[in-house]
Amino acid sequence: MSADGSQFDLATITFDLQLHDYLALPGMILLYWDHVLTFRDELRFLWLRPKTPSTYCFLANRYIAFFGDIVILYFTFNTTAASACRGVNLFRQLLLMVNQSLICVLLTVRLYALYGRGSRLWMYFAAAALGLLALAMWGISGRESYPLPNVNGCHLGNSFDAGVHLAVPWEALFFYDCMIAVALFWKSFTSSKTVAGRRDTTLLGLLIRDGAIYFLAMATANLGNILTFYLTNDLLRGCLSTFASCLSVTMMSRLMLNLHAIESKGIFSSIATIDYGYHNKYTTSDSDTRRIHEGPELDTLWTRDMERSAYWTRDDYLSEEL
């Protein structure tokens, strides 16, 4: 293909660029609307409490995307000199990389807490993350894009070779998400047992369901975006990047705010204790009662469902023992 966009007529360029821009809007609307909905929780759980490293990481993930996408939105719908478009698009790619890197850090921190902070697993994930980050940087630096003259907004055409390079960061992210998901599900499978050795199928199923929702949503968005780099034309490569990034930031914000709602100690806390305030002939003290209900703090999207599930499991357990 030509490296200047001359293979496209004006009608095709106009339609494809409008489609590219409009596909970014749903993700941005979701990001800003959810920010409004959750700002009260953010103020309550983060701004009005002592700050920890996890707090700063969460806020960076939330506000770099918030303000960075405003810049992207401005240049998307305003005409910019062709000489400046390369810098704007480089900023866009770096913004996407920073957002996704922060999300990977938050996921790794959650996994580190879930494994009791004593596991060396985080070292392997850190090494994998550094390798994938280097690969992603190579992908961004090796692209060959060309400006599109006489179009509204700041856009670059990406040849197939450029698309292959730009797909590398998203492929690295998808691979890392798969690693996180496997480690999370394995830990959930091996640790979700009752004191009697019975598997808590209700709670285990809930954990797998919630984790699967997050992973499948992001895997679908990332895979869809990866395919655009290979299957679409030069004007639409990566047209789902902004949507996928905004979706991941929004879901991660929701996940972490819910964890703060469950446990006031912060994102780094790994144990949540629910005291239902009952005793039976099999418990000899308050500490015995509480130990029955101790377990890893679950990365669940629906806190109330988790608590109801725990109540049902408790009642079933007592009825069988009695």
C-alpha positions as CSV (number, residue, x, y, z in Angstrom):
1,M,0.0,0.0,0.0
2,S,1.0,3.6,-0.4
3,A,2.6,5.3,2.5
4,D,0.7,8.5,2.1
5,G,-2.9,7.5,2.2
6,S,-3.4,8.2,-1.6
7,Q,-5.0,4.7,-2.0
8,F,-8.1,6.0,-0.2
9,D,-10.7,8.4,-1.7
10,L,-11.9,11.4,0.3
11,A,-15.3,9.7,1.2
12,T,-13.5,6.6,2.6
13,I,-11.1,8.7,4.6
14,T,-13.9,10.8,6.1
15,F,-16.1,7.8,7.0
16,D,-13.2,5.7,8.5
17,L,-11.8,8.6,10.6
18,Q,-15.3,9.5,11.9
19,L,-15.8,5.8,12.8
20,H,-12.4,5.8,14.5
21,D,-13.3,8.8,16.6
22,Y,-16.8,7.7,17.5
23,L,-15.5,4.3,18.7
24,A,-13.4,6.1,21.3
25,L,-16.4,8.1,22.7
26,P,-18.2,5.3,24.5
27,G,-15.1,4.4,26.5
28,M,-14.5,8.0,27.5
29,I,-18.2,8.5,28.4
30,L,-18.0,5.4,30.6
31,L,-14.8,6.6,32.2
32,Y,-16.0,10.1,33.1
33,W,-19.6,9.0,34.1
34,D,-18.3,6.3,36.4
35,H,-15.8,8.8,37.9
36,V,-18.8,11.0,38.9
37,L,-20.7,8.0,40.3
38,T,-17.7,6.8,42.4
39,F,-16.2,10.1,43.4
40,R,-18.0,10.0,46.8
41,D,-16.5,6.6,47.6
42,E,-13.1,7.8,46.4
43,L,-13.3,10.8,48.7
44,R,-14.4,8.6,51.6
45,F,-11.9,5.7,51.3
46,L,-8.9,7.5,49.9
47,W,-8.7,11.3,50.2
48,L,-10.0,11.4,53.8
49,R,-7.6,8.7,55.1
50,P,-3.9,8.4,55.5
51,K,-2.2,7.7,52.2
52,T,-0.3,4.5,51.4
53,P,1.7,3.4,48.3
54,S,-1.3,1.6,47.0
55,T,-3.4,4.7,47.4
56,Y,-1.0,6.8,45.2
57,C,-0.9,4.0,42.6
58,F,-4.7,3.9,42.5
59,L,-5.0,7.7,42.2
60,A,-2.3,7.7,39.5
61,N,-4.2,5.1,37.5
62,R,-7.5,7.1,37.9
63,Y,-6.3,10.6,37.2
64,I,-3.6,10.1,34.6
65,A,-6.4,8.5,32.4
66,F,-8.9,11.3,33.5
67,F,-6.7,14.2,32.4
68,G,-4.8,12.4,29.6
69,D,-8.0,11.5,27.8
70,I,-9.1,15.2,27.9
71,V,-6.0,16.1,25.9
72,I,-6.6,13.2,23.5
73,L,-10.3,14.3,23.1
74,Y,-9.2,17.8,22.3
75,F,-6.8,16.8,19.5
76,T,-9.1,14.2,18.2
77,F,-11.9,16.7,17.2
78,N,-9.7,19.8,16.5
79,T,-7.6,20.3,13.4
80,T,-3.9,20.2,14.2
81,A,-0.8,20.8,12.1
82,A,0.5,17.7,10.5
83,S,3.9,18.3,12.0
84,A,2.4,18.1,15.5
85,C,0.4,15.0,14.9
86,R,3.3,12.6,15.4
87,G,3.9,14.0,18.8
88,V,0.3,13.9,19.7
89,N,0.0,10.2,18.6
90,L,3.2,9.3,20.5
91,F,1.6,10.9,23.6
92,R,-1.5,8.8,23.0
93,Q,0.5,5.6,22.8
94,L,2.5,6.4,25.9
95,L,-0.7,7.3,27.8
96,L,-2.2,4.0,26.9
97,M,1.0,2.2,28.0
98,V,1.2,4.1,31.3
99,N,-2.5,3.4,32.1
100,Q,-2.1,-0.3,31.4
101,S,1.1,-0.6,33.3
102,L,-0.5,0.9,36.4
103,I,-3.4,-1.5,36.1
104,C,-0.9,-4.4,35.9
105,V,0.8,-3.0,39.1
106,L,-2.5,-2.9,40.9
107,L,-3.4,-6.4,39.8
108,T,0.0,-7.7,40.9
109,V,-0.3,-6.0,44.3
110,R,-3.7,-7.6,44.8
111,L,-2.3,-11.0,43.9
112,Y,0.7,-10.4,46.2
113,A,-1.7,-9.7,49.1
114,L,-3.8,-12.8,48.2
115,Y,-0.7,-15.0,48.4
116,G,0.0,-13.8,51.9
117,R,2.9,-11.3,51.0
118,G,5.4,-14.1,51.6
119,S,5.3,-15.8,48.2
120,R,8.1,-15.3,45.7
121,L,5.5,-15.3,43.0
122,W,5.7,-11.5,42.7
123,M,9.3,-11.8,41.7
124,Y,8.4,-13.9,38.7
125,F,5.6,-11.5,37.8
126,A,7.9,-8.5,38.1
127,A,10.4,-10.1,35.8
128,A,7.7,-11.0,33.3
129,A,6.3,-7.4,33.5
130,L,9.7,-5.9,32.8
131,G,10.3,-8.1,29.9
132,L,6.9,-7.4,28.4
133,L,7.3,-3.7,29.1
134,A,10.6,-3.7,27.1
135,L,8.8,-5.6,24.3
136,A,6.0,-3.0,24.3
137,M,8.4,-0.1,24.1
138,W,10.0,-1.8,21.1
139,G,6.6,-2.1,19.5
140,I,5.9,1.6,19.9
141,S,9.3,2.8,18.7
142,G,9.3,0.6,15.6
143,R,6.1,1.9,14.0
144,E,6.0,3.6,10.6
145,S,3.0,5.9,10.4
146,Y,2.2,8.7,7.9
147,P,0.2,11.9,8.3
148,L,-3.2,12.3,6.6
149,P,-3.4,15.8,5.1
150,N,-6.6,17.8,4.9
151,V,-8.5,15.9,7.6
152,N,-10.2,17.2,10.7
153,G,-8.5,16.2,13.9
154,C,-5.0,14.7,14.4
155,H,-4.8,11.3,12.7
156,L,-2.0,9.1,11.3
157,G,-2.3,6.3,8.9
158,N,-0.6,3.0,10.0
159,S,0.7,0.6,7.5
160,F,0.4,-3.1,8.1
161,D,4.0,-3.2,9.4
162,A,3.2,-0.3,11.8
163,G,0.0,-2.1,12.9
164,V,2.0,-5.2,13.8
165,H,4.4,-3.1,15.9
166,L,1.5,-1.3,17.6
167,A,-0.2,-4.6,18.4
168,V,2.8,-5.8,20.4
169,P,2.0,-3.7,23.6
170,W,-1.6,-5.0,23.6
171,E,-0.5,-8.6,23.1
172,A,1.9,-8.2,26.0
173,L,-0.9,-6.9,28.1
174,F,-3.2,-9.8,27.2
175,F,-0.4,-12.3,28.1
176,Y,0.1,-10.6,31.4
177,D,-3.6,-10.6,32.2
178,C,-3.7,-14.3,31.4
179,M,-0.9,-14.9,33.9
180,I,-2.7,-12.9,36.6
181,A,-6.0,-14.7,35.9
182,V,-4.3,-18.2,36.2
183,A,-2.6,-17.3,39.4
184,L,-5.8,-15.8,40.9
185,F,-8.0,-18.7,40.0
186,W,-5.4,-21.2,41.3
187,K,-5.2,-19.5,44.6
188,S,-8.9,-19.3,44.8
189,F,-9.2,-23.0,44.1
190,T,-6.6,-24.1,46.6
191,S,-7.6,-21.8,49.5
192,S,-11.4,-21.8,49.4
193,K,-12.1,-24.6,52.0
194,T,-14.1,-24.7,55.2
195,V,-12.6,-25.6,58.5
196,A,-14.0,-29.1,58.1
197,G,-12.2,-29.7,54.9
198,R,-15.3,-29.3,52.7
199,R,-15.0,-27.2,49.7
200,D,-17.2,-24.1,49.9
201,T,-18.7,-24.5,46.4
202,T,-20.9,-21.5,46.8
203,L,-18.2,-19.0,47.7
204,L,-15.7,-20.6,45.3
205,G,-18.2,-20.3,42.5
206,L,-18.8,-16.7,43.3
207,L,-15.1,-15.9,43.3
208,I,-14.6,-17.6,40.0
209,R,-17.6,-15.9,38.5
210,D,-16.5,-12.4,39.5
211,G,-12.9,-13.0,38.4
212,A,-14.1,-14.5,35.2
213,I,-16.3,-11.4,34.5
214,Y,-13.4,-9.0,34.9
215,F,-11.0,-11.2,32.9
216,L,-13.4,-12.0,30.1
217,A,-14.4,-8.4,29.7
218,M,-10.8,-7.2,29.4
219,A,-9.7,-10.2,27.3
220,T,-12.6,-9.6,24.9
221,A,-11.8,-5.9,24.6
222,N,-8.1,-6.4,24.2
223,L,-8.5,-9.2,21.7
224,G,-10.9,-7.1,19.7
225,N,-8.4,-4.3,19.6
226,I,-5.5,-6.6,18.7
227,L,-7.5,-7.9,15.7
228,T,-8.0,-4.3,14.4
229,F,-4.3,-4.0,13.9
230,Y,-4.2,-7.0,11.6
231,L,-7.6,-7.0,9.9
232,T,-8.6,-3.4,9.2
233,N,-7.2,-0.8,6.8
234,D,-4.6,1.8,7.6
235,L,-7.1,4.3,9.0
236,L,-8.8,1.9,11.5
237,R,-5.9,0.1,13.0
238,G,-6.1,0.3,16.8
239,C,-9.6,2.0,16.7
240,L,-10.6,0.2,19.9
241,S,-7.5,1.2,21.9
242,T,-9.1,4.1,23.7
243,F,-12.2,2.1,24.5
244,A,-10.2,-0.9,25.8
245,S,-8.0,1.4,27.9
246,C,-11.0,3.4,29.4
247,L,-12.8,0.2,30.2
248,S,-9.8,-1.3,32.0
249,V,-9.3,1.8,34.1
250,T,-13.0,2.0,35.0
251,M,-13.2,-1.7,36.0
252,M,-10.0,-1.5,38.0
253,S,-11.3,1.6,39.8
254,R,-14.5,-0.2,40.7
255,L,-12.7,-3.3,41.9
256,M,-10.3,-1.4,44.1
257,L,-13.0,0.9,45.6
258,N,-15.1,-2.2,46.4
259,L,-12.1,-3.7,48.2
260,H,-11.7,-0.6,50.2
261,A,-15.4,-0.8,51.1
262,I,-14.9,-4.4,52.3
263,E,-11.7,-3.7,54.3
264,S,-10.9,-0.3,55.6
265,K,-7.2,-1.2,56.0
266,G,-6.4,-0.5,52.3
267,I,-5.7,-2.3,49.1
268,F,-2.7,-4.1,50.6
269,S,-4.8,-5.9,53.2
270,S,-5.2,-9.6,52.5
271,I,-7.5,-10.9,55.2
272,A,-11.2,-10.0,55.8
273,T,-13.0,-11.3,58.9
274,I,-16.8,-11.5,59.1
275,D,-18.1,-12.0,62.6
276,Y,-21.7,-13.2,62.5
277,G,-22.0,-13.1,66.3
278,Y,-23.3,-16.6,67.0
279,H,-22.0,-19.6,69.0
280,N,-22.7,-23.3,68.9
281,K,-21.6,-26.4,70.6
282,Y,-18.6,-26.8,68.3
283,T,-17.1,-23.5,69.3
284,T,-15.5,-22.8,72.7
285,S,-14.7,-19.1,72.5
286,D,-15.2,-15.9,70.5
287,S,-11.8,-16.5,68.8
288,D,-12.9,-20.0,67.6
289,T,-16.0,-18.5,66.2
290,R,-14.1,-15.8,64.4
291,R,-11.5,-18.1,63.0
292,I,-14.3,-20.1,61.2
293,H,-15.0,-17.0,59.1
294,E,-11.5,-15.8,58.4
295,G,-10.3,-16.1,54.9
296,P,-8.7,-14.2,52.0
297,E,-10.3,-10.9,51.1
298,L,-12.0,-11.7,47.8
299,D,-11.7,-9.7,44.6
300,T,-15.4,-9.6,44.1
301,L,-17.5,-7.1,42.1
302,W,-20.6,-7.6,44.3
303,T,-19.8,-7.3,47.9
304,R,-23.3,-8.0,49.1
305,D,-23.5,-11.2,47.1
306,M,-20.3,-12.4,48.7
307,E,-21.7,-11.7,52.2
308,R,-25.0,-13.4,51.4
309,S,-23.1,-16.4,50.0
310,A,-21.1,-16.6,53.2
311,Y,-24.3,-16.5,55.3
312,W,-25.9,-19.3,53.3
313,T,-22.7,-21.4,53.6
314,R,-22.6,-20.8,57.4
315,D,-26.3,-21.9,57.8
316,D,-25.8,-25.0,55.6
317,Y,-22.6,-25.9,57.6
318,L,-24.4,-25.6,61.0
319,S,-27.4,-27.5,59.8
320,E,-25.3,-30.4,58.6
321,E,-23.2,-30.5,61.9
322,L,-26.3,-30.3,64.1
